[in-house]
């Protein structure tokens, strides 16, 4: 290869390398990088804002499921979201005798699809402002737009706002929410 050809090939490679960072990077969550090649559990354990959720997923025996192939969309409540629950609720739910109730609550945050916020927004618009989101746990969450933010209303009427959207995972996507969604 001539020097000129080598330089041209190098320039082409350099321009390609600069095109890659232009792709949207995953947002940081809980002070941690979220890697799209890692699964939901592998990323969640690194977020300092999701230690309660991770403990709950472990207590409910859902680690293998959420580490599986998916695709899953997880509406991931922060530690602050869990703190909004009545005092003692989280400690009670983490007890082995309450595993079924905990599992129901957690699976009401999971959808068996890879739903980015743009897709959810389109469904909301197509459904005239409100879209029913059916969860793995059998709950129906009402998705709406409040300005540019997606909100979810659970079966008890509590409203969560997606605070960080579109955190890509190898087996789906996480949307961080500020309120725990509860079944009826």
C-alpha positions as CSV (number, residue, x, y, z in Angstrom):
1,X,0.0,0.0,0.0
2,X,1.4,3.4,-1.0
3,X,1.9,6.2,1.6
4,X,-1.0,8.1,0.0
5,X,-3.3,5.1,0.2
6,X,-2.3,4.5,3.8
7,X,-3.0,8.2,4.7
8,X,-6.4,8.1,2.9
9,X,-7.3,4.8,4.7
10,X,-6.3,6.4,8.0
11,X,-8.3,9.5,7.3
12,X,-11.4,7.4,6.4
13,X,-10.9,5.4,9.6
14,X,-10.5,8.6,11.6
15,X,-13.7,10.1,10.2
16,X,-15.5,6.8,11.0
17,X,-14.2,6.9,14.6
18,X,-15.6,10.4,15.0
19,X,-19.0,9.3,13.7
20,X,-19.4,6.7,16.5
21,X,-19.4,9.2,19.5
22,X,-22.2,11.1,17.7
23,X,-24.6,8.2,18.6
24,X,-26.6,8.9,21.7
25,X,-24.8,7.6,24.8
26,X,-26.7,6.1,27.7
27,X,-27.3,8.6,30.5
28,X,-25.6,8.1,33.8
29,X,-27.9,6.7,36.5
30,X,-27.2,7.0,40.2
31,X,-23.7,8.2,39.5
32,X,-22.9,5.2,37.4
33,X,-22.3,4.6,33.7
34,X,-25.0,2.4,32.2
35,X,-23.6,0.1,29.5
36,X,-25.9,-1.0,26.6
37,X,-24.0,-4.3,26.3
38,X,-24.9,-5.2,30.0
39,X,-28.3,-6.5,31.1
40,X,-30.8,-4.8,33.4
41,X,-29.5,-6.3,36.6
42,X,-25.8,-5.8,35.7
43,X,-26.4,-2.1,35.3
44,X,-28.9,-1.6,38.1
45,X,-26.5,-2.9,40.8
46,X,-24.1,0.0,40.0
47,X,-26.7,2.8,40.5
48,X,-26.5,4.3,44.0
49,X,-30.1,5.5,43.4
50,X,-31.4,2.0,43.0
51,X,-30.1,0.0,46.0
52,X,-33.6,-0.6,47.4
53,X,-34.9,-1.8,44.0
54,X,-31.9,-4.2,43.6
55,X,-32.5,-5.6,47.2
56,X,-36.2,-6.0,46.3
57,X,-35.4,-7.8,43.0
58,X,-33.1,-10.2,44.9
59,X,-35.7,-10.8,47.7
60,X,-38.4,-11.5,45.1
61,X,-36.1,-14.0,43.2
62,X,-36.3,-11.9,40.0
63,X,-32.5,-11.6,39.3
64,X,-32.4,-14.5,36.8
65,X,-35.6,-13.2,35.0
66,X,-34.3,-9.7,34.6
67,X,-30.9,-11.0,33.6
68,X,-32.6,-13.1,30.9
69,X,-33.0,-12.5,27.2
70,X,-36.0,-10.2,27.4
71,X,-36.8,-7.8,25.9
72,X,-38.0,-5.9,29.0
73,X,-38.9,-2.3,29.7
74,X,-38.4,-1.6,33.4
75,X,-39.8,1.4,35.1
76,X,-37.2,1.6,37.8
77,X,-38.2,3.4,41.0
78,X,-35.4,5.2,42.8
79,X,-34.6,4.8,46.5
80,X,-36.4,8.2,47.1
81,X,-39.5,6.7,45.4
82,X,-39.4,3.8,47.9
83,X,-39.0,6.3,50.7
84,X,-42.4,7.8,49.7
85,X,-44.1,4.6,50.8
86,X,-45.5,4.5,54.4
87,X,-42.9,3.9,57.0
88,X,-41.9,0.2,57.4
89,X,-43.5,-0.8,54.0
90,X,-40.2,-1.7,52.3
91,X,-38.9,-3.7,55.4
92,X,-42.1,-5.6,55.5
93,X,-42.1,-6.4,51.8
94,X,-38.5,-7.7,51.9
95,X,-39.5,-10.4,54.4
96,X,-39.6,-13.9,52.9
97,X,-43.3,-14.4,53.9
98,X,-44.2,-11.4,51.6
99,X,-42.3,-12.6,48.5
100,X,-45.5,-13.0,46.5
101,X,-46.7,-9.5,47.2
102,X,-43.2,-8.0,46.5
103,X,-43.0,-10.0,43.2
104,X,-46.4,-8.6,42.2
105,X,-45.4,-5.0,42.9
106,X,-42.1,-5.4,41.1
107,X,-43.6,-7.1,38.0
108,X,-46.0,-4.2,37.8
109,X,-42.9,-2.2,36.8
110,X,-42.0,-4.5,33.9
111,X,-43.3,-4.7,30.4
112,X,-42.4,-7.6,28.1
113,X,-41.2,-5.3,25.3
114,X,-38.3,-2.9,24.4
115,X,-40.2,0.4,24.6
116,X,-38.2,3.5,24.1
117,X,-39.8,6.8,25.2
118,X,-40.4,7.8,21.6
119,X,-42.5,4.7,21.1
120,X,-44.4,5.3,24.3
121,X,-45.0,8.9,23.3
122,X,-46.3,7.8,20.0
123,X,-48.7,5.3,21.6
124,X,-49.9,8.0,23.9
125,X,-50.6,10.4,21.0
126,X,-52.2,7.6,18.9
127,X,-54.5,6.8,21.8
128,X,-55.6,10.5,22.1
129,X,-53.5,11.4,25.2
130,X,-53.5,8.2,27.3
131,X,-52.1,4.8,26.7
132,X,-52.7,1.6,28.7
133,X,-49.5,-0.1,29.5
134,X,-50.0,-3.8,30.4
135,X,-47.3,-5.0,32.7
136,X,-45.9,-8.5,33.3
137,X,-47.5,-8.4,36.7
138,X,-51.0,-7.9,35.2
139,X,-51.2,-4.2,36.2
140,X,-52.4,-1.5,33.9
141,X,-50.5,1.7,34.0
142,X,-51.9,4.8,32.3
143,X,-49.2,6.5,30.4
144,X,-49.6,10.2,29.6
145,X,-47.4,13.1,28.5
146,X,-46.9,16.1,30.9
147,X,-45.0,18.5,28.7
148,X,-42.2,16.4,27.3
149,X,-42.2,14.0,30.3
150,X,-43.9,10.7,30.4
151,X,-46.1,10.0,33.5
152,X,-47.5,6.7,34.7
153,X,-50.6,6.4,36.8
154,X,-51.0,3.1,38.8
155,X,-54.3,1.4,39.6
156,X,-54.4,3.3,43.0
157,X,-54.1,6.7,41.3
158,X,-50.4,7.4,42.2
159,X,-48.5,9.2,39.5
160,X,-44.8,8.6,38.6
161,X,-42.8,10.7,36.3
162,X,-40.0,9.3,34.1
163,X,-37.0,11.3,35.3
164,X,-34.4,9.5,33.1
165,X,-35.6,7.9,29.9
166,X,-34.1,5.5,27.4
167,X,-31.3,3.8,29.4
168,X,-30.5,1.0,26.9
169,X,-29.7,-2.5,28.1
170,X,-28.7,-5.7,26.3
171,X,-32.1,-7.1,27.2
172,X,-34.3,-4.0,27.0
173,X,-34.5,-0.5,28.4
174,X,-34.8,1.2,31.8
175,X,-36.8,4.3,32.5
176,X,-36.1,5.8,35.9
177,X,-39.3,6.8,37.8
178,X,-39.9,8.9,41.0
179,X,-42.8,6.9,42.5
180,X,-43.4,3.2,43.2
181,X,-46.3,1.8,41.1
182,X,-48.7,-0.3,43.1
183,X,-51.3,-2.9,42.0
184,X,-55.0,-2.3,43.0
